[in-house]
Amino acid sequence: MNESGLSLTYILSWIKTRREAGFDIDEMTTQQVVEDIIVPLTRTGQKISYIEHVQKGVMGYVVKPLATHFVSHAWEDKFVSVIECVRNSVAVREMGQENVFLWMDMFSVNQHHRVTTTHDADFFYNTLQELIRKIGHTVLTIPSWKSPTVFMRSWCLWEMYGTIRQRHRLTFALETEDEKDLGSSMRNDFKAVISRLCKVDVAQARASAEDDRKGIRVAIEKYVGMRTIDFRILSAIREWLLQLAKDQLQESMESDKETEAELLRGIGLLNKALGYLGLSLDAFTKAIRIRKSLPRTEQNSVAIAVDLFVLSSIQFKLDMLREGLDAMKESLEIYEKVVSIGGGLASTFKNLSL
């Protein structure tokens, strides 16, 4: 399998050239770029991959024998957005754009053979994962965090798992404005962010080619197991969000107490899901302390009740039974008083559920 990487600087220049040639490349998906540009460019002669096409010409230092980064992306996403995600990533900021050489299937794989080529479970578990191992750093592109296509694609989820399994680096990459929007949403409604991003079901994932989807499914069932791969990928997503939350928390401390409390709630929820109960306990305890120091509005009171309720569930898991009962009692008292639900424990638990 071709291990070569194409220079990011070259790709950015190539995009500019396609614009000048009249292509509406900013609106084209990767699928469209392959069909309308890559395939026609490489059709003459032997019908080769684009990276081989570049190597045949005198085009300067644009190809490296082993790529520095493996790019995992969805073909239905806009191609330029995918590249902007890569350019905005920590991976590129660390190395410098001129030192980044990308392995992207659209460039490195012969697109003339793609339709007629089928892959078995061995290819997915051995050949593809060996390529990921050799490159050593996967960049997962998410052009829209509110609609993360990559979490619904079989290839992308398998590539994520291959990176995680081999303990290599996995970088989640967003465009600049979308990254800012994610940060803002985390500060205002962290639970909604978690609900949006922490959803993975490999069994329901799609692929452009049905044979590829089946091949990946067979590899998962043969070597891994559906529940295991879902758990490993979800854990990686939660760890990513946890780090983002910690970064946001550093920026918000001492400036906005409500934001700080909301971020601590998110950190607590993520730590709870990851099984870090002690860290979750600490985050919720701090969030509650901050909220109690703020003016007691109805919204703030309900937030305290919710956090106390989750805190009690953590305390029960840690065998802190007395503390858990006290926290639950306080939670219910606050909620009943503020909302006046009058429907007993059943409706209270329903409203407080996370």
N, C-alpha and C positions, 0 to 999 in steps of 0.2 A: 504494500500500500504506500502510495506517495506520501512522504513525510515532510516535504518542502513547505516553506512558508513564504507568503507574498508580503512584501513591505507595506505597512500601513500607510506610509507616506505616498507610495506609488498608488495605492487604492484610492486615496483621497484625490490625487491628481487625475486618476482614471475617471472618477465620478465627474470631475469638472470637465474633462474632455467629452464625456458622453452628453453632458448638458449642452456644450457648444455644438455638438453634432446634431442637436435637435431632439434628443430623447428627453421625455418628461421623467427623468430618473428619480426625482424626489418623491414622486407618487407611485413608483413601481414597487411591487413586492419582489422579494428575492426570486420567487418562481418566475415572474415576468422578466426579470433581468436575465435569468438563465435562458429562457426560451427566446427572448427577443434580441439579446445582445451576445451572450456567451456562445450559444450554439452556432449562430451564423458566423461569428468571428473564427471559430475553430473547425468549421465544416470542410474547408478546402484541404486537399491532400489526404492525410491519414486519419483525420477526425480524432484529434487529441484533446487532452484537458487544457484549460486556459493557462495553467502554470507552465505546462510544456510548451505551449504556444509562445509565451513570454520568453522562455529560456532559449528558444530558437532564434530570437531576434537580438539585435545589439541594443539593449535598453538600459544599460547601467546596472548597478547593484540593487536589484529589486527582488531577488529570490535567495533564500537561505536554505541549505540542504535539510536542516531540521528546524521546524517552526518554533518560535518562542512561546506561542499561545495557541491553544485549540479553542476555536470559537463555536459555541453551541447556540444555535439560533433557529427560529421557526421560519420556514420558507414563506408563510403567509404574512409575515411582518414586512413593513416597508424596508427595502434594502438600505437606503441612506440612514434611516433611523437606527438600524442594527449597527452600522459603522460608527455613527455618532455615539452610541452606547459604549462601544469599545474605546473610542477616542477619549471619552469622559471617565473611563474606569481608573481605579487605583492602579491597576496593572500597568497602564500606559504612563500614568504620572510618575510611577516609580522608575521606569526604565528610560523614559524619553521616547517620543513618537518615532524618532529615526532608528531606534534599536528594536522596534517591534515588528515581528514577521508572523503573519497569521495563517493558521491552517483553517481554511473554510472549504467545506465540501463543494460548493459551487465553483471554486477555482481549482481545487486540487484533484477532484474526481472527474474522470472522463464523462461528460454529460451525454455523449452520444451512445454510451453503453448503459447508462443508468436505468433506462426504461426496461431493458431486456435482462438486466442483471438481478438475480435473486440471491438473498443472503440467508444462510442457515444459522441455527443457534450458536454453532462454533464460531462463525464469523463475528457475531455480536459479543460473545464472551471472551474470545481470544484475540482475534485480529484487531477489532476496533479498540478494545480496552488496552491492548499493547501499544497502539498508537497514542492513546491518551497518556499512558504511563511514560512513554519516551519524551513526549512534549512537556509533561509535568505541570502545566498550569492551564486550567480551563476557565474561559470567560463566558459566562451565561448572560446573554443580552435580553433585557426586558424593556422594550420601547414604551410600554404603558403598564405601570404597576397596578392600575385599576382593572386591566384586562391582560393578565400575564399569559400570553399564548404558549410560551415554552413549558408551562406547567401542565399543559394539556396535550403535549406532543410526545409520542413514544420515543422517538430518537433522542430528544432533549433530556427526557427523564432518565433514559438509559445512560446517556453521556454523563449526566450529573452523578448517577450512582457509580459509574466506573471511576470517576474522579474521587469520590468519597471513599469507595472501597479500597483504593490504592493509596489513600491518605495523601493525595496530592492537593494542590491549592485550587480552590474554587472561588472565583470572583463573580459576584452579582453586579451587573453593569446596567445603569440607567442613563438616559439623556439628562443633560444639566437641569432643564426646567422640571422634568418629571421627578428628578431626585429632590429638588426643592419642595415640590408639591407633596411628595411622600413624607418629608420631614415635617411639613406643616400639619399634615393629617395625623401624624403620630402625636404631635403636641396637643391636638384638639380632640381626637377620638381614636385612641390607640386600639381599642377593642375592634373597631370597624376595620382597621388596617389588618389586624390579625385574622379576622374573619375572611377578608378578601384574599390574602396571600397564603394563608396556611391551609390550603386545600389541595390535596394530591390524591389521585386515584389512578394508579398505573393501569388497572384493568379497564378503565374507561378511556384511556388516552388514544389519540388518533395518529395516523400516519398517511402521507399522500398515497403511498403504495400499500395496498392491503397485505401483500406478501411480506413487506417489511414489518408491519404491525404484528403479524402472526409470528414472524421469526423472533422478534424481541420478546413476545409473550412466551414462546417456547423456551427461550434462554432464561427468562425470569423463573418460570415454573421448574425448569431443570436444575438451575444452579443457585437460585436465591429464594424465591417465594414472594408472592405479592405483598403480604403484610410487612415483610422485612424491608423491601425496597421502598414502600410508602413511608415507613417509619424513619429510615435513614435519610430520605430526601426531606421529609418534614422537619427533622431535627436540624438539618443544614440550613433550611430556610429560617427556622426559629433562631438559630445561632447568629445568622446574618442580621435579622431584625433586632436581636438583643444588642449587638454591637452598635448598630445605628442608634438605638435608644440611649445607650450609654454616652455616645458622642453628643446627642441632642441634650442629654441631661447636663453635661459639663457646660454647655452653652447657656442653659436656662437657669442654672442655680444662682440664687441671690437676686434674680431679676424678676421672675414671674413664678410665684408660688403655686398657682393653679396648674400651670404648665408642668412644673416640677412634679406635682402630685400625679398628674395624668401619665407622665412618662414612667414614674415609679410603679404605677398600676400596671402599665404595659410590661415593664421589666419583670414584675411579679408574676404576671400571667405566663410569660414566656419561660421563666425559670420553673414555674410549676409544671408546665407541659413537658419540659426537658428533664424533669425529675430532680431538679436542684431545689429541694424543699426548704432548706435552710436559707438560701439566698432569696427565695420567694417570700418567705416569712419576714425577712429583714426589709424587703422592698415594700410590702404591704403595710408593715408597722410604721415605716417612715411616711408613706403616703397618707395614712390615717392621721398621724401626728400633725402633718402639714395642713390637711383639710380642717382639722379641729381648731387650728390657729386662725383660720380665715372667718370672715363674717358668715353667720349661720343662715344662709339663704336656703330656700327649698331645694334647689339644685345641688347645693353643696351637702345638705343633709342626706339626700338620697345617695350621693356619691359615697359618703361615709358609711351608710348602711350597706351598700353593695360591697365596699372594700372589707368591712367587718365580716360580712357573710363569707367571702372568699377566704379571709384570714382564718375563720373558724374551721373551714374544711382542711386547710393546711395543718392547723394545730391538731386536729383529730388524727391526721395521717402520721403526725410526729408523736402521737400518744400524749399530747398535751391536753388531756380531756377537760380538766377544770377550766383552763384558759379558753379552750374551744367553745365550751358551753357559755362562758361569760360573753365572749365576742358575738356568738349567735344571738343571745338574749338582747344584748345592746343593739344589734343590727335590727332585729324585729321590732323593738320598742321605738327606735327612731323612724323606721319605715311606716309603721302603723300610725304614728303621731302625725307625720308630715303628709302622707298620702291619704290617710283615713280610709284605707281600703275596706276594713270591716269584714273581709271575707275569710278570716282565719289563716292558718298556717299554709294551706295549699296554695292560695292565691299569692301569698307573700313569697313563697319559694319560687313560684313561677315567675314573678316579676324580678326577682333577684338573680335568676339563673344566669350563669355565664357559660 
